[in-house]
Amino acid sequence: MKISVWSLVGVLGIACLSACSSAPDANKSEPVIDKADLSIKPEKITGKTDVYDSMARSVKYNINVTYPALKEKVFFHQAENPRQVINSILKMKDPSQNPMYDSLRALDFSIAYALANVSDDEAFVSEGLKAKSAQSLALAAIKAHKDALLASKKIKEIDRQIRRLQSDIKILNDKQDRIGVLNSEDEAYKKGLEVVIYKLSEIRKNLEESLIVYRQLVKSDEKKIDLEGRNFYELDHLDAKLSVEDFRKAAFNNRLEFRIQKELSKKYSYEQVSQILRSEYPQVERLEINGYDAEKPMYIKELQQRADFQANYLADKVWQYKNAPNASSKKLLRLQAFEEMAAAIMTQNEVAYNIVMRADIDYEEITKQIDTLKKNIAQSAKKRGLTSTQKVDLWEQKISLLNMELQASQILAEKAVAIRAMYFYAGFNPFNAKLYDGKIKDISSNLKVGFNKDAVEMLSKVQMPQTPVRIEDNNWAKKENWLEELLENPNPKAEKPITLAQPKGDFEPYRGEEFNKRTIMQLGSYRYKENADLDWKMLKELYPDLRKYSPVVERANVRGKPMYRLIIQQENGGFMEMCNKLRADKVGCLLR
């Protein structure tokens, strides 16, 4: 059976492969990843195979095919516009996927295209493209490993169910042989069971394809592969301390693409690159302050549109640079192409971060549905004297449950791929020419050590909070005699709750001396602590009078979720004039 190679690059895809390995060769209709490198004889698989072994085999046995294919794709003839590749990538719609995957693939290809054509250093370009090919193969292996692991378990479960259904159908067939004809209820029951078997067989066939895809990717002919299924921290979990900004900074410091600066007449700092992104795409600054909320459809839509536009615009700039009519315009367009590439890398990290956050939300939702359906199935199974229709309905519910479980596993696999992709996008690359030549166990061991090192390095550079968080006073609970005090005074005076009194309208000025006596000025409310710090940094630059104050971030629970309020306070108040100035500039400010 021939499996589409697009399934090999899986959910994330990474455009290095979606632009080349999933596409047929120029002279043949055969997908390039299915070609064998006859110079390499794959090691036999023995014992349990973990996800690192799978990545090692995927890279070692496919890199010499996928790398040349990628080079062929990114080195366009001058007369050809690369937008055709990007538009093809953006049309690869899969309703089961987060639409951001297509945007990520498009950005990945446009950045690879820029790397290949903006730099004049052939050795450097080869190093970068080979790294991208290796990373893409590693990501494909993560997805394929997890899919194959689930398939090997679920196929056994489905086989048991089919045998049970076939036994029930045999009973009905024997009954028909004895009496000559089945009554309408038995006939309907038999057809219902046959439909259920057909649906289970279709699911089983898809699961079998996952196993075939995995064997193709890791180059194994073994009929039985024992896959190891432990969870790996660095593959399945993104530490809550890490933000989009952390990955962007790491990308600037580590990504190969930024080494192109050595060939340019101008050098850039991280702050300059960030400012380029903000000036060309103003919504970025708003997001940095208000937070990246994967639950907001408007944010997802804006991010997707921005990513797609940047992918096309970057390709256009590089193409214009290649076709520039003279040295002067070529020099300017080269700088512009580099700046667009830098901005695209920043957005690429944001898109990958969004995919991870969205996976958490989707997984939480699907597990709720699974739990509800399991309860319904358990309740129905306990009932005695089910009719034939009810029995078929129970089987249909079990099929729905199976599909939901497959979907949940798919989400987790996608998340594992997206997390590892984030580290690749941050510039961490464990692959090199020497590593490809090693034995599988040595490559696997190096990947495991390298990936753990990546996570540790990222966490070590997380910035400490710039402003303290005010903790709720609960000293009463620490007293040894708190119960006696409660019994003596069963109705203690309730603490006065914080009230956010303000005049009508969000930006109308405060009037009256009573407001000037308020001791707290609230400058904003945020979902993430780091955004309060970002807002304070910006506000004190815009309003120097604020610099004399020390801000505090106050944590509060709003509808069950933590929110962070940026406040400054002084014992005698006196904030009204400053607050009214902020309100006049449409900056949210509350006196409390």
BAPA-641734 format. One record per residue (C-alpha): residue number from 0; x, y, z. Coordinates in Angstrom, 3 decimals. Layout:
# residues N
(node NUM (X Y Z));
...
This chain:
# residues 592
(node 0 (0.000 0.000 0.000));
(node 1 (1.384 3.407 -0.940));
(node 2 (1.068 5.981 1.824));
(node 3 (1.034 9.690 1.057));
(node 4 (4.296 11.138 2.293));
(node 5 (2.421 14.157 3.581));
(node 6 (1.333 11.887 6.432));
(node 7 (5.003 11.310 7.194));
(node 8 (5.592 14.945 7.972));
(node 9 (2.429 14.870 9.976));
(node 10 (0.479 17.560 11.669));
(node 11 (3.132 20.214 11.953));
(node 12 (4.618 19.360 8.579));
(node 13 (7.437 21.889 8.649));
(node 14 (7.691 23.345 5.219));
(node 15 (11.144 21.921 4.553));
(node 16 (9.303 18.680 3.977));
(node 17 (5.917 19.995 2.979));
(node 18 (7.644 21.940 0.228));
(node 19 (9.833 19.099 -0.965));
(node 20 (9.493 15.654 0.538));
(node 21 (5.729 15.596 0.282));
(node 22 (5.938 16.746 -3.308));
(node 23 (6.746 14.417 -6.227));
(node 24 (10.192 14.568 -7.730));
(node 25 (10.502 16.792 -10.787));
(node 26 (11.011 13.840 -13.133));
(node 27 (9.005 11.128 -11.380));
(node 28 (5.694 10.921 -9.589));
(node 29 (7.286 9.082 -6.666));
(node 30 (7.551 11.029 -3.381));
(node 31 (11.201 11.677 -2.592));
(node 32 (11.139 10.372 0.974));
(node 33 (10.107 6.925 -0.270));
(node 34 (13.351 6.652 -2.209));
(node 35 (15.965 4.557 -0.471));
(node 36 (19.554 5.662 0.014));
(node 37 (21.174 2.438 -1.152));
(node 38 (24.514 3.433 0.360));
(node 39 (23.105 2.921 3.859));
(node 40 (21.987 -0.402 5.270));
(node 41 (19.579 0.314 8.162));
(node 42 (20.356 -1.264 11.519));
(node 43 (17.890 -3.861 12.684));
(node 44 (15.568 -2.806 15.486));
(node 45 (16.075 -4.811 18.660));
(node 46 (14.291 -4.379 21.989));
(node 47 (12.112 -1.407 22.819));
(node 48 (12.298 1.587 20.512));
(node 49 (11.792 4.963 22.169));
(node 50 (11.017 8.272 20.487));
(node 51 (14.708 9.247 20.425));
(node 52 (15.578 6.051 18.542));
(node 53 (12.797 6.887 16.085));
(node 54 (14.173 10.394 15.534));
(node 55 (17.696 9.036 15.108));
(node 56 (16.586 6.523 12.447));
(node 57 (14.385 9.069 10.658));
(node 58 (17.236 11.556 10.305));
(node 59 (20.049 9.111 9.574));
(node 60 (18.220 7.175 6.855));
(node 61 (16.411 10.050 5.108));
(node 62 (18.685 13.098 5.362));
(node 63 (20.636 12.280 2.187));
(node 64 (17.394 12.317 0.188));
(node 65 (15.399 15.128 1.788));
(node 66 (18.304 17.583 1.996));
(node 67 (18.998 17.659 -1.789));
(node 68 (15.256 17.908 -2.438));
(node 69 (15.008 20.951 -0.179));
(node 70 (17.963 22.605 -1.908));
(node 71 (16.308 22.063 -5.252));
(node 72 (13.108 23.721 -4.022));
(node 73 (14.627 26.858 -2.475));
(node 74 (17.009 27.699 -5.290));
(node 75 (14.410 29.043 -7.726));
(node 76 (15.238 30.233 -11.188));
(node 77 (15.183 34.013 -11.324));
(node 78 (12.121 34.053 -13.563));
(node 79 (10.056 31.999 -11.102));
(node 80 (8.221 33.570 -8.179));
(node 81 (8.252 31.375 -5.018));
(node 82 (4.738 32.499 -4.107));
(node 83 (3.431 29.490 -6.010));
(node 84 (4.992 27.158 -3.424));
(node 85 (3.711 29.223 -0.501));
(node 86 (0.199 29.360 -1.945));
(node 87 (0.262 25.572 -2.409));
(node 88 (1.266 25.167 1.230));
(node 89 (-1.535 27.459 2.405));
(node 90 (-4.066 25.390 0.461));
(node 91 (-3.147 22.196 2.341));
(node 92 (-6.227 22.460 4.527));
(node 93 (-7.015 19.673 6.962));
(node 94 (-10.189 20.250 9.000));
(node 95 (-8.783 18.150 11.857));
(node 96 (-5.807 20.477 12.291));
(node 97 (-5.333 23.884 13.809));
(node 98 (-5.288 26.235 10.758));
(node 99 (-2.084 27.738 12.135));
(node 100 (-0.132 24.683 10.908));
(node 101 (-0.404 25.850 7.295));
(node 102 (0.824 29.290 8.328));
(node 103 (3.767 27.721 10.139));
(node 104 (4.708 25.676 7.078));
(node 105 (4.475 28.754 4.847));
(node 106 (6.734 30.768 7.156));
(node 107 (9.190 27.885 7.381));
(node 108 (9.529 27.643 3.617));
(node 109 (9.825 31.405 3.074));
(node 110 (12.565 31.611 5.741));
(node 111 (14.442 28.683 4.166));
(node 112 (14.095 30.389 0.779));
(node 113 (15.487 33.622 2.256));
(node 114 (18.392 31.821 3.929));
(node 115 (19.339 30.125 0.653));
(node 116 (19.161 33.254 -1.497));
(node 117 (20.137 36.217 0.707));
(node 118 (23.454 34.703 1.812));
(node 119 (26.396 34.339 -0.599));
(node 120 (28.181 31.820 1.651));
(node 121 (27.540 28.425 0.050));
(node 122 (28.904 26.406 2.986));
(node 123 (26.787 28.385 5.449));
(node 124 (23.636 27.906 3.368));
(node 125 (24.259 24.166 3.096));
(node 126 (24.702 23.950 6.853));
(node 127 (21.420 25.784 7.440));
(node 128 (19.367 23.777 4.950));
(node 129 (20.743 20.465 6.177));
(node 130 (19.842 21.440 9.747));
(node 131 (16.295 22.300 8.646));
(node 132 (15.967 18.952 6.860));
(node 133 (17.179 17.068 9.936));
(node 134 (14.853 18.977 12.243));
(node 135 (11.887 18.282 9.989));
(node 136 (12.662 14.562 9.928));
(node 137 (12.962 14.537 13.724));
(node 138 (9.567 16.229 14.068));
(node 139 (8.020 13.762 11.632));
(node 140 (9.443 10.927 13.742));
(node 141 (7.875 12.271 16.947));
(node 142 (4.447 12.305 15.315));
(node 143 (4.905 8.937 13.593));
(node 144 (6.176 7.287 16.791));
(node 145 (3.221 8.436 18.849));
(node 146 (0.737 7.510 16.123));
(node 147 (2.267 4.039 15.739));
(node 148 (2.305 3.506 19.500));
(node 149 (-1.417 4.256 19.716));
(node 150 (-2.173 2.175 16.607));
(node 151 (-0.458 -0.922 17.971));
(node 152 (-2.628 -0.754 21.094));
(node 153 (-5.942 0.149 19.478));
(node 154 (-5.691 -2.461 16.716));
(node 155 (-5.692 -5.205 19.346));
(node 156 (-8.725 -3.621 21.008));
(node 157 (-10.597 -3.328 17.694));
(node 158 (-9.773 -6.943 16.765));
(node 159 (-11.365 -8.134 20.009));
(node 160 (-14.482 -6.061 19.320));
(node 161 (-14.783 -7.337 15.741));
(node 162 (-14.460 -10.966 16.879));
(node 163 (-17.238 -10.387 19.391));
(node 164 (-19.481 -8.807 16.753));
(node 165 (-18.764 -11.583 14.281));
(node 166 (-19.760 -14.103 16.946));
(node 167 (-23.123 -12.337 17.384));
(node 168 (-23.655 -12.303 13.609));
(node 169 (-22.822 -16.031 13.436));
(node 170 (-25.539 -16.720 16.000));
(node 171 (-28.026 -14.841 13.823));
(node 172 (-26.842 -16.666 10.696));
(node 173 (-27.233 -20.031 12.439));
(node 174 (-30.720 -18.999 13.471));
(node 175 (-31.526 -18.079 9.883));
(node 176 (-30.246 -21.475 8.690));
(node 177 (-32.492 -23.247 11.195));
(node 178 (-35.747 -21.366 10.561));
(node 179 (-35.148 -20.166 7.011));
(node 180 (-35.725 -16.445 7.593));
(node 181 (-35.073 -13.852 10.306));
(node 182 (-37.791 -11.609 11.654));
(node 183 (-37.552 -7.896 10.925));
(node 184 (-35.993 -7.078 14.300));
(node 185 (-33.225 -9.705 13.935));
(node 186 (-32.604 -8.673 10.335));
(node 187 (-32.233 -5.030 11.365));
(node 188 (-29.957 -6.076 14.239));
(node 189 (-27.741 -8.101 11.897));
(node 190 (-27.408 -5.187 9.445));
(node 191 (-26.652 -2.838 12.339));
(node 192 (-23.832 -5.129 13.537));
(node 193 (-22.425 -5.390 10.002));
(node 194 (-22.354 -1.590 9.754));
(node 195 (-20.499 -1.415 13.084));
(node 196 (-17.939 -3.983 11.860));
(node 197 (-17.418 -1.964 8.679));
(node 198 (-16.796 1.253 10.661));
(node 199 (-14.364 -0.502 12.995));
(node 200 (-12.571 -2.039 10.018));
(node 201 (-12.144 1.401 8.439));
(node 202 (-10.664 2.767 11.664));
(node 203 (-8.387 -0.284 11.862));
(node 204 (-7.215 0.288 8.280));
(node 205 (-6.252 3.870 9.097));
(node 206 (-4.374 2.681 12.162));
(node 207 (-2.544 0.093 10.061));
(node 208 (-1.467 2.918 7.762));
(node 209 (0.071 4.687 10.758));
(node 210 (2.249 1.615 11.360));
(node 211 (3.251 1.474 7.682));
(node 212 (4.109 5.185 7.708));
(node 213 (6.269 4.673 10.784));
(node 214 (8.143 1.732 9.205));
(node 215 (8.751 3.749 6.028));
(node 216 (10.134 6.666 7.991));
(node 217 (12.494 4.645 10.219));
(node 218 (13.380 2.214 7.405));
(node 219 (12.383 -0.982 9.177));
(node 220 (11.009 -4.204 7.696));
(node 221 (10.411 -5.865 11.067));
(node 222 (6.819 -7.110 11.281));
(node 223 (6.620 -6.433 14.989));
(node 224 (8.129 -3.331 16.557));
(node 225 (8.011 -2.866 20.329));
(node 226 (7.520 0.869 20.835));
(node 227 (8.366 2.492 24.142));
(node 228 (5.588 4.757 25.405));
(node 229 (6.854 6.772 28.332));
(node 230 (6.232 10.510 28.445));
(node 231 (9.241 12.743 27.966));
(node 232 (9.256 16.044 29.818));
(node 233 (11.042 17.966 27.080));
(node 234 (8.739 16.611 24.377));
(node 235 (5.356 16.766 26.107));
(node 236 (5.567 19.783 28.380));
(node 237 (6.269 23.468 27.877));
(node 238 (7.321 25.074 31.132));
(node 239 (4.885 27.767 32.194));
(node 240 (7.783 30.127 32.900));
(node 241 (8.690 30.296 29.209));
(node 242 (7.004 33.031 27.187));
(node 243 (6.932 33.988 23.499));
(node 244 (9.536 36.634 24.269));
(node 245 (11.934 34.045 25.721));
(node 246 (11.815 32.017 22.513));
(node 247 (12.225 35.125 20.358));
(node 248 (15.321 36.226 22.230));
(node 249 (16.790 32.741 21.990));
(node 250 (16.055 32.728 18.252));
(node 251 (17.923 36.006 17.759));
(node 252 (20.939 34.691 19.664));
(node 253 (20.991 31.165 18.215));
(node 254 (19.324 30.952 14.800));
(node 255 (21.698 30.435 11.868));
(node 256 (19.754 32.943 9.777));
(node 257 (20.911 35.855 11.928));
(node 258 (24.539 35.071 11.059));
(node 259 (23.811 36.521 7.612));
(node 260 (24.470 39.890 9.273));
(node 261 (28.179 39.206 8.792));
(node 262 (27.616 39.638 5.056));
(node 263 (25.567 42.841 5.389));
(node 264 (26.572 46.489 5.599));
(node 265 (24.386 46.946 8.669));
(node 266 (24.182 45.096 11.996));
(node 267 (21.027 44.680 14.086));
(node 268 (20.313 44.282 17.792));
(node 269 (17.418 42.272 19.176));
(node 270 (15.666 45.514 20.093));
(node 271 (15.957 46.749 16.516));
(node 272 (14.541 43.515 15.120));
(node 273 (11.652 43.710 17.591));
(node 274 (10.995 47.293 16.589));
(node 275 (10.917 46.320 12.908));
(node 276 (8.214 43.785 13.698));
(node 277 (6.230 46.315 15.732));
(node 278 (6.511 49.139 13.199));
(node 279 (5.422 46.980 10.263));
(node 280 (2.715 45.137 12.201));
(node 281 (1.297 47.496 14.894));
(node 282 (-0.976 44.837 16.405));
(node 283 (2.132 43.037 17.729));
(node 284 (2.775 45.656 20.393));
(node 285 (-0.835 45.489 21.552));
(node 286 (-0.545 41.724 21.892));
(node 287 (2.699 41.977 23.845));
(node 288 (0.992 44.106 26.452));
(node 289 (-2.455 42.519 26.566));
(node 290 (-1.268 38.922 26.310));
(node 291 (-1.356 36.135 23.740));
(node 292 (-4.691 34.494 24.418));
(node 293 (-5.165 31.353 22.299));
(node 294 (-8.802 31.266 23.389));
(node 295 (-9.659 34.471 21.505));
(node 296 (-10.781 33.793 17.913));
(node 297 (-9.890 37.349 16.873));
(node 298 (-6.278 36.908 18.004));
(node 299 (-5.953 33.584 16.162));
(node 300 (-7.433 35.094 12.996));
(node 301 (-5.140 38.142 13.148));
(node 302 (-2.074 35.994 13.807));
(node 303 (-2.865 33.638 10.940));
(node 304 (-3.429 36.524 8.509));
(node 305 (-0.211 38.210 9.629));
(node 306 (1.819 34.984 9.294));
(node 307 (0.458 34.252 5.815));
(node 308 (1.127 37.821 4.687));
(node 309 (4.668 37.761 6.081));
(node 310 (5.463 34.467 4.343));
(node 311 (4.421 35.883 0.973));
(node 312 (5.964 39.313 1.547));
(node 313 (9.312 37.795 2.582));
(node 314 (9.362 35.619 -0.541));
(node 315 (8.555 38.682 -2.661));
(node 316 (11.389 40.707 -1.119));
(node 317 (13.925 37.932 -1.685));
(node 318 (12.728 37.464 -5.259));
(node 319 (12.996 41.229 -5.881));
(node 320 (16.526 41.172 -4.447));
(node 321 (17.519 38.346 -6.781));
(node 322 (16.128 40.233 -9.787));
(node 323 (17.368 43.710 -8.801));
(node 324 (18.490 45.726 -11.879));
(node 325 (21.626 47.273 -10.342));
(node 326 (24.022 47.053 -7.400));
(node 327 (22.497 50.003 -5.514));
(node 328 (18.946 48.651 -5.465));
(node 329 (20.293 45.154 -4.817));
(node 330 (22.069 46.356 -1.666));
(node 331 (18.913 48.051 -0.322));
(node 332 (16.647 45.106 -1.160));
(node 333 (19.057 42.719 0.539));
(node 334 (18.765 44.651 3.797));
(node 335 (14.989 44.760 3.454));
(node 336 (14.870 41.011 2.770));
(node 337 (16.955 40.337 5.894));
(node 338 (14.692 42.561 7.999));
(node 339 (11.601 40.765 6.710));
(node 340 (13.201 37.408 7.442));
(node 341 (14.028 38.517 10.993));
(node 342 (10.434 39.658 11.536));
(node 343 (9.124 36.377 10.085));
(node 344 (11.263 34.389 12.547));
(node 345 (9.778 36.381 15.427));
(node 346 (6.257 35.618 14.174));
(node 347 (7.163 31.962 13.606));
(node 348 (7.945 31.597 17.304));
(node 349 (4.634 33.231 18.198));
(node 350 (2.687 30.883 15.886));
(node 351 (4.352 27.782 17.360));
(node 352 (3.667 29.058 20.888));
(node 353 (0.014 29.589 19.955));
(node 354 (-0.251 26.014 18.647));
(node 355 (1.028 24.630 21.959));
(node 356 (-1.414 26.760 23.954));
(node 357 (-4.281 25.818 21.637));
(node 358 (-3.446 22.121 22.013));
(node 359 (-3.892 22.410 25.778));
(node 360 (-7.305 24.007 25.300));
(node 361 (-8.396 21.430 22.707));
(node 362 (-7.194 18.518 24.835));
(node 363 (-9.055 19.777 27.887));
(node 364 (-12.243 20.062 25.832));
(node 365 (-11.963 16.605 24.223));
(node 366 (-11.229 14.895 27.565));
(node 367 (-14.412 16.406 28.994));
(node 368 (-16.383 14.955 26.078));
(node 369 (-14.671 11.579 26.533));
(node 370 (-15.513 11.472 30.241));
(node 371 (-19.172 12.315 29.539));
(node 372 (-19.455 9.650 26.833));
(node 373 (-17.789 7.000 29.015));
(node 374 (-20.363 7.633 31.726));
(node 375 (-23.215 7.333 29.222));
(node 376 (-21.818 4.069 27.875));
(node 377 (-21.340 2.643 31.367));
(node 378 (-24.911 3.559 32.333));
(node 379 (-26.346 2.025 29.136));
(node 380 (-24.293 -1.168 29.542));
(node 381 (-25.719 -1.721 33.047));
(node 382 (-29.289 -1.786 31.772));
(node 383 (-30.847 -5.203 31.351));
(node 384 (-33.028 -6.336 28.498));
(node 385 (-31.657 -3.942 25.877));
(node 386 (-33.475 -4.062 22.561));
(node 387 (-31.576 -4.769 19.340));
(node 388 (-31.735 -1.084 18.435));
(node 389 (-30.338 -0.104 21.839));
(node 390 (-27.499 -2.625 21.493));
(node 391 (-26.498 -1.221 18.099));
(node 392 (-26.724 2.301 19.518));
(node 393 (-24.385 1.241 22.340));
(node 394 (-21.857 0.014 19.774));
(node 395 (-22.170 3.297 17.880));
(node 396 (-21.382 5.144 21.103));
(node 397 (-18.292 2.962 21.558));
(node 398 (-17.149 3.867 18.044));
(node 399 (-17.651 7.560 18.869));
(node 400 (-15.581 7.053 22.009));
(node 401 (-12.830 5.367 20.004));
(node 402 (-12.753 8.273 17.536));
(node 403 (-12.577 10.781 20.383));
(node 404 (-9.698 8.867 21.986));
(node 405 (-7.872 8.880 18.667));
(node 406 (-8.484 12.619 18.386));
(node 407 (-7.177 13.201 21.921));
(node 408 (-4.040 11.212 21.137));
(node 409 (-3.616 13.204 17.920));
(node 410 (-3.762 16.467 19.882));
(node 411 (-1.089 15.246 22.309));
(node 412 (1.119 14.104 19.436));
(node 413 (0.710 17.475 17.718));
(node 414 (1.581 19.241 20.935));
(node 415 (4.759 17.176 21.404));
(node 416 (5.813 18.043 17.847));
(node 417 (5.005 21.745 18.305));
(node 418 (6.988 21.969 21.553));
(node 419 (10.075 20.430 19.992));
(node 420 (9.613 22.716 16.952));
(node 421 (9.683 25.723 19.283));
(node 422 (13.152 24.760 20.463));
(node 423 (14.275 24.332 16.854));
(node 424 (12.780 27.739 16.020));
(node 425 (14.666 29.156 19.012));
(node 426 (17.884 28.023 17.323));
(node 427 (18.686 24.852 19.254));
(node 428 (20.004 22.304 16.762));
(node 429 (21.470 19.000 18.009));
(node 430 (22.212 17.719 14.495));
(node 431 (25.547 17.851 12.676));
(node 432 (27.377 15.908 9.983));
(node 433 (29.353 13.872 12.508));
(node 434 (26.177 12.855 14.313));
(node 435 (24.551 11.476 11.138));
(node 436 (27.408 9.003 10.722));
(node 437 (27.056 7.502 14.193));
(node 438 (25.243 4.383 15.287));
(node 439 (21.559 4.725 16.144));
(node 440 (22.117 4.242 19.885));
(node 441 (24.767 6.986 19.885));
(node 442 (22.592 9.418 17.922));
(node 443 (19.651 8.657 20.218));
(node 444 (21.748 9.214 23.340));
(node 445 (23.078 12.531 22.011));
(node 446 (19.556 13.726 21.164));
(node 447 (18.302 12.907 24.644));
(node 448 (21.155 14.788 26.312));
(node 449 (20.894 17.674 23.849));
(node 450 (17.145 18.144 24.219));
(node 451 (17.377 18.198 28.009));
(node 452 (20.181 20.734 27.735));
(node 453 (18.009 22.934 25.498));
(node 454 (15.202 23.058 28.069));
(node 455 (17.619 23.840 30.906));
(node 456 (19.296 26.600 28.891));
(node 457 (15.961 28.212 28.037));
(node 458 (14.793 28.154 31.658));
(node 459 (18.095 29.556 32.923));
(node 460 (17.553 32.705 30.845));
(node 461 (13.995 33.416 31.979));
(node 462 (13.924 36.928 33.401));
(node 463 (13.072 37.379 37.060));
(node 464 (9.894 39.410 37.739));
(node 465 (10.514 43.150 37.643));
(node 466 (7.758 43.996 40.084));
(node 467 (6.725 42.238 43.300));
(node 468 (3.421 40.410 43.631));
(node 469 (1.295 41.342 46.616));
(node 470 (0.160 38.219 48.476));
(node 471 (-3.157 38.074 50.316));
(node 472 (-2.756 38.356 54.082));
(node 473 (-3.738 35.047 55.679));
(node 474 (-1.784 35.313 58.933));
(node 475 (-4.976 34.556 60.909));
(node 476 (-4.753 30.961 59.672));
(node 477 (-1.291 30.581 61.221));
(node 478 (-2.445 31.393 64.760));
(node 479 (-2.628 28.466 67.155));
(node 480 (-5.816 29.819 68.795));
(node 481 (-7.660 30.802 65.603));
(node 482 (-10.575 28.505 66.482));
(node 483 (-11.013 29.997 69.976));
(node 484 (-10.996 33.516 68.511));
(node 485 (-13.634 32.506 66.008));
(node 486 (-15.869 31.036 68.746));
(node 487 (-15.533 34.170 70.863));
(node 488 (-16.293 36.421 67.915));
(node 489 (-18.405 34.388 65.461));
(node 490 (-19.260 37.482 63.374));
(node 491 (-15.977 39.311 62.879));
(node 492 (-16.044 42.494 60.905));
(node 493 (-15.694 41.536 57.272));
(node 494 (-12.747 43.001 55.417));
(node 495 (-13.905 45.745 53.106));
(node 496 (-13.617 44.468 49.533));
(node 497 (-11.672 46.396 46.925));
(node 498 (-13.992 48.578 44.887));
(node 499 (-12.973 50.046 41.571));
(node 500 (-15.035 53.230 41.784));
(node 501 (-14.755 55.448 38.753));
(node 502 (-16.716 58.165 36.973));
(node 503 (-19.038 57.299 34.123));
(node 504 (-17.031 56.289 31.052));
(node 505 (-13.651 54.601 30.992));
(node 506 (-11.711 57.752 30.152));
(node 507 (-13.722 60.601 31.685));
(node 508 (-11.689 62.554 34.268));
(node 509 (-12.092 62.145 38.008));
(node 510 (-13.596 65.207 39.725));
(node 511 (-13.735 65.902 43.432));
(node 512 (-11.186 65.882 46.237));
(node 513 (-12.462 62.528 47.548));
(node 514 (-10.869 60.835 44.509));
(node 515 (-7.542 62.558 45.163));
(node 516 (-7.484 60.905 48.605));
(node 517 (-7.481 57.442 47.087));
(node 518 (-4.205 55.708 47.883));
(node 519 (-4.020 53.245 44.964));
(node 520 (-3.794 53.957 41.236));
(node 521 (-4.425 50.909 39.043));
(node 522 (-2.792 51.094 35.614));
(node 523 (-4.005 47.866 34.063));
(node 524 (-5.239 44.307 34.491));
(node 525 (-3.585 41.383 32.702));
(node 526 (-3.873 37.645 32.342));
(node 527 (-0.107 37.097 32.519));
(node 528 (2.285 38.586 35.042));
(node 529 (4.966 39.355 32.450));
(node 530 (2.565 41.617 30.545));
(node 531 (2.143 43.799 33.616));
(node 532 (5.928 44.199 33.651));
(node 533 (5.929 45.038 29.928));
(node 534 (3.202 47.637 30.375));
(node 535 (5.033 49.285 33.279));
(node 536 (8.228 49.464 31.207));
(node 537 (6.356 51.237 28.411));
(node 538 (4.306 53.550 30.654));
(node 539 (7.288 54.893 32.583));
(node 540 (8.974 55.731 29.263));
(node 541 (5.890 57.583 28.029));
(node 542 (5.173 59.267 31.386));
(node 543 (8.460 60.074 33.225));
(node 544 (6.514 61.213 36.325));
(node 545 (5.748 57.545 37.005));
(node 546 (9.422 56.673 37.443));
(node 547 (9.507 57.878 41.041));
(node 548 (7.036 55.144 42.036));
(node 549 (7.697 51.474 42.739));
(node 550 (5.008 49.360 41.077));
(node 551 (3.322 46.309 42.589));
(node 552 (1.524 43.546 40.737));
(node 553 (-1.568 42.466 42.634));
(node 554 (-2.915 38.991 41.925));
(node 555 (-6.687 38.480 41.904));
(node 556 (-9.058 35.701 40.846));
(node 557 (-11.637 36.722 38.256));
(node 558 (-14.172 34.053 37.297));
(node 559 (-11.861 31.365 38.583));
(node 560 (-8.827 32.530 36.613));
(node 561 (-5.837 34.539 37.895));
(node 562 (-5.541 38.148 36.802));
(node 563 (-2.706 40.543 37.546));
(node 564 (-3.328 44.204 38.330));
(node 565 (-0.532 46.737 37.953));
(node 566 (-0.793 49.302 40.775));
(node 567 (1.196 52.047 42.475));
(node 568 (0.302 53.327 45.913));
(node 569 (1.152 56.013 48.417));
(node 570 (-0.251 56.647 51.835));
(node 571 (-1.619 60.157 51.225));
(node 572 (-3.028 59.616 47.741));
(node 573 (-2.588 62.514 45.339));
(node 574 (-2.944 60.469 42.147));
(node 575 (-5.928 62.262 40.579));
(node 576 (-3.993 64.669 38.343));
(node 577 (-1.744 61.917 36.987));
(node 578 (-4.653 59.538 36.469));
(node 579 (-6.666 62.171 34.587));
(node 580 (-3.649 62.791 32.359));
(node 581 (-3.502 59.095 31.527));
(node 582 (-7.242 58.967 30.905));
(node 583 (-6.988 61.922 28.528));
(node 584 (-4.484 59.853 26.525));
(node 585 (-6.904 56.884 26.479));
(node 586 (-4.824 54.900 28.979));
(node 587 (-6.913 52.875 31.399));
(node 588 (-6.465 54.159 34.944));
(node 589 (-8.516 53.578 38.110));
(node 590 (-8.312 55.241 41.523));
(node 591 (-9.074 53.010 44.509));
